[in-house]
């Protein structure tokens, strides 16, 4: 190996290690190779430069020249004709990754299929590669498959490369788990995303590395926002602030983007707009092409929309069209259509439903379930329009459940809740639409008693009240531990850990994932909607069971609410001169609650 080759290999080692100053070294080597007229060396340095950018899509300085050098070497057959072994694999890596760097090349170009096949086989067999470089090449493969929306191929690679992780450096182990977390989160595979983020956290805990700490904080914000855990997201936001002075400027946009996600969810649209301005300025400094700024531009559009500047937001997104092709172009068209639907909905335009359906027609075929991620309320309205029209139901059910989108109308029963809990009448549970437990006796006693208490009190109960109710004597030596155990067992029985929420000393069913007939009944009764209240009231609370304490009080309260709602509605009907309808309504109320003396008296009168 000559001196030039040794220097190039040293740069490859440094770029894989994330060392500073690699880009400047490569530019010096490139100038020297050009001066000598060494086309093969120019190609090898160009490949190293491009692979450096493909590592993290942060520093794009010199990429235009490197792309031109690589293309010239291809034209002169100096790539395929003189490179072999690892260098040939690097050439294939650059070819496969080139569409992510230059939008004049399409990811779905049929000519890339044999390139991908060669690279995949080499990675599968581990031919002559260090573990770190193997993971870099696999990352480029995952990025390529993601560009063409081939989620199955991405997942296959993410699984296949786990064998290489023990031999890889901590930096590349962390990079791989972060890549896995991002992709699983994007596809709605939240459990796998959470596991990948935990692996990333374990690596970060062993190292004192600001860039890794920032990467972990970005994942923390992503996971926290998905679980609606705002305090966790705020903590991660502060970590990114602490890391900002310590990381390479080229990497800062990644951290700032995560912060913008939280600002948008907070509704702090002015701050989000200012931060996206900084992100785009840093992109300009590091020559990030417009294609790779799309995610930042989308966030800027969301900030504008949040400020009511919808026309500007749509125009900004439409300006991305020349740079977004293939799979990215498909996603962009769905994003634009979603923004147009929000624009129509914001002014209550009559064409909102049709615009919502048009947007779903673009999002559903490509599995783009993360639409309007900054605006879950708008995402839910668009999803509801699709469900009401009976289109893309499987796609929408998946998106709603994974994102925990709340229905536009509170307590809407016909919504793909993760869990339905009915306690008016006999206990019935449904997990994602399928019966889970038919009777309380089919599960452990204390967890099901806890469930009944929480379902009967949608606002939640404080821990001390639950302890006094469930363990009123010395039955439990450590009542608080017993409550924690009951909560844990209930979550396990429901196969839904997030179904029970514990915060500030109170325990409640999580209204983001659980529909409760009592909560829906309370709302209907308060609003004087007797018809809806009667439809929900299948019978007294936990019908057929002997109750005492809080549950007995809840049963009596709900029966009284039903009687009051029916009496109020019957009175209105009589005033309107519809006595027969009033009488029929009273009869239905008494059939639902035969012990209601107020209804009995009203019927006699």
Phi, psi and omega in degrees: 000127180286173180300318181298316180297320180296321179294320178296316179296324177296322177294322178297319178298316181294319183291325176293331180276353180076028182289153177281154174081005182295318183299320180294320177298318180295323180294324176294316178296324180294317179298319181293319181294321178295319181297327179277346184073025182272093185296320180296317179293320177302317179296319182292320178292320178300318179298317180296319179298314182292323178293329176298317178290322181294343178300311186218006179049050182245304184257114182252011181296129179083000182294320181302314179294320180294321177298318179295318179296318180294318179297320179296320179293323176297315181298325180274005181058030179273352178270296182291332184281334187239350183258146178210173176060228182298322180298322178295323177293323177296322178298317178295323178299316179294318179300316183290326181273348184302321179298336177281347180254335185222112186288356174286347177253134184262137179294331182267018177298123181305334180295341180277346183298312177293330177296313179298318181298317179297315183293320180298315180297320179296319179291321179297321183269349177067038188291107169056030183241144170290159181298322181294315181290328177298319179291324176298314180296322178294324177299318179297322177297315179298316178300318179297312181296326176293324179297329180260013176059036177262082185293326181296319179294321177300313183295325177299316179293317180301323179285315184300319189280358180297335178294334182277344188298317182299332180272349184276161177291158177304325180300315184279332171299315180296317180299322181290317179292327177292318177301317179296315181299317181296315182290316179297321178296317181297325181275358181083015178268072192294325179296315178293323177297319180295319179296316179297319179296324177295321176298317178299319181296320179297321178292316181299325182295335181273346186239155171248085187224110184303321182293322177289321177299321179292319178299319179294320179296324176299316179292325177299316179297317180300311181293320182295318180293326177296321180268008180055039178258083186297318179302320178297319179295321180295321178297317180294324177303316181292326177298317179298320178300319180291329182278339188308316181287352189251354184253161177299135181305328182296334182270346184303322180306328179297314180292319180296324179297319178297320178297320179298324178303318179289319179301319179295319180291328176293334188089014179270073190287328177297314179296321178297319180296318178296320182289324176294330176296318177295317180302312183292330176293318177296322176299320178297318181297328183252019172057034177292123182293159184302325181302321184272000174266359189302318180298322178289321179294322178299318177298321178297320178297321178295321178296318178297317179297321179297333177272004180083009182263063189294319181298319178296320180298313180297317180298320179297317179292319179297331178293347179277349189305317182299336185261353184248116183233172177053227183299322178296323178295322178296316178297318181300317180298323176294320179296317179297315180297322177296317179297322178292324177294317177298319178301317179292318181294327182296332179253014179054042179291148183294337183269012179303311181302318181292323178292322178298317180293322178297321179294319178294327177299333178272324185282318187298314183298335181257008178067029182276081185274352183266027181296143178050048185296334179280346185230075182300330180293316177292321177301320179293322179296319179291319177298320179297322178299321178293317179295320179297327180275352179073030181244148175052039188295319181296315178301315183290322177299316179297312182298316182295315182291316182292325182265356181055045181288128178281146180291152178301324176258122182304142176065023176297118185288320182279070182214142183286064176297151174294328183215134171251129178239120177242123178236356173279112194094212178276153181298129174222133178235139174230129177255112183051044174087351181252140179304136180252307179223126181276325182221154181299330183292347182276355179232174179300146190294307186297315177301322181285329173295320177298316179301315181299317179298315182291321179294325181282347181230078185303333180284352180092168179226147178286155187301320182297320179296318178296318180296315180296327181282316186275330181230070187286346183238206178271022182302323180247126181291327180231085187305319182295320176296324179295321177296316179298321179294319180296319177298314180299317181290325178294315178302319180293318180296323179281347184057040183205086185304325184279002182292330181248124184251132178240120181204137176054039176078005180244149179240134182207159168289141184282111183291350178283337183233349185242126170263131181238131181293331178293317178298317179294320179296315179304315181296314180298316182294318179297325181276002180072021180269083185295323181299314179293320179298317178295323180296326182278333187276087180282352180158177178301158179307125180049055183308135178092350180256144177278122185244158171212177176059224184299322182292321177295319177298320180294320179300314181294320179298314182294322177297319179293322178298318180298312181299317181296318181294318180294315180299317180298314180294321179295321178299318179297317180297319179296318179298330180275004179077033180236063186296325181296318178294322178297317180297317180296321180295317178298321178297319178294322178296318180291327177295324180285325182224081187299338183271005183285099183296328180295321178289322177299316181295320181296323179291322180294328182279000000 
